[in-house]
Amino acid sequence: MISKIGLENIYQKFNRRKYVHPDPLEFLYRYPDIQDREIVGMISSSLAYGRVAQILKSTETVLDKMGSSPFRFLMKSSNRSLSKTFSGFKHRFTTDEGLVSLMTGIKKIISRHGSLNLCFVAGFNRNDKTIIEALVKFVGELNCSDRYLIPHPEKRGACKRLNLFLRWMVRKDAVDPGGWETVPKKKLIVPIDTHMARIGRMLGATMRKTADMKMALEITETFKKLAPRDPVKYDFALTRFGIRNDLQITSLQREMNG
């Protein structure tokens, strides 16, 4: 059984803004208005795959073109102008076509619902055990043609970047900026990739080998026993180990023991 005291030690020590860089989360801090921040969060999280230096570079390139208010930029832009603005964009498997598809999906949702938040809430049922059902509906409304950029939650994949986006939007503490106040934190799912999968196995939170949705739910359930109202709270602090050069994953257990 994972020690709650150990996890709290990690949270209290490392869940701080000085440990954010390098992480695309840092882009969200530039936007105090939730209308802008949720758009930036959607774009930043969607591009968060590959080498972190390239993730930051690609995200910066996109946001620079959107100006001081991504919300105003999108709402004023036509599909044609978006294609022209981002012509030639490339981030690993994502091309300008996929990026523009995501942006037009965001714009359509805002036009239809008023915000990404209101769209997500419209598909959310408080009787659902997790946010998966609402996420399925949300992704359906986005209707992004690039399934690598925006994976479908009905598949077996962990949907790490979508769950990361929701963590940023729903939680609010020293690191996560929040803004989506009507979605319960207890319904969130831990964002899982190979890095978090390794940490989960190291801590005994899962025995599964594949970093898929089943593993994400298993690790989430383990954390929920320790933090029932906020099972995802430990995600940021734990994943600093092995991402930052000054925090090796081999030192995680030692840090948990104080």
C-alpha positions, 0 to 999 in steps of 0.5 A: 500500500502506498503511504499517504504520508509519503505522497503528501511529502512529495506534494508539499515539496514539489507541487510548486511553480518553480518545478513547472519548467519545462512543461507546456503548463507554463503557457497557461499562466500567461492568460488570466482570462479563462476564455483564453486559458482554456483554448491555450490549454487545449492547444498546449496539451494536444501538442504535448507529445515528443521531446519537451524542447520541441513541444515548447517550441511548437506551442510557442510558435502557435501561440505567437500567431494567436496574439494576446487573446487566442479567444478573440483571434479564433472568433475573428478568423475564418477557416481560410485565414486559419489555414493561411496563418498556420500553413507549413506548421509541423509537430511530429505527426501533426501538420497544419491541417490537423492543427487547423481542424482542432482550431475550427472544432474549438471555434465551433464549440464556442459558437455553439455553447459559449465556451469549451467549459460549457460544452464539457459540462453539457455532456457531464452527468454527476452520476458518472463514475469518471469524466470518460462519458463527458470526454467522449461527447466533448471529443465528438463535438470537437470533431478533430480530423487528426486522431493522433492530436485528439484521440478518441476516449472510446478506444483503449488508449490512455488519452493522457493529453486530454486528461492532462488538459482536464487536470489543468482546467479543473484543479486549482492549486499552486501549479494547476490554474483551474477555471472550470469550477463545475466539474468535480475533481474527484471524477478526474483520471490520472494522465498516463504515459510510459513515464507515469506508468513506470512510476505507478508500477514503482509505487505499487499502484498498478501491476499492468504493463501497458500504459492504457486507459485500464492502467489510468483507471487503476492508478486513479483508484489507488490514489482515490483511496488516499485522496478521495476528493482529489485523486489527481493531485499527486500527478504533477509532483510525481512526474517531476521525477525523471522529467527534470534533470535535477530530479532523478526517478531513482530518488523518488522513493527516498523523497517519499520517505522524507 
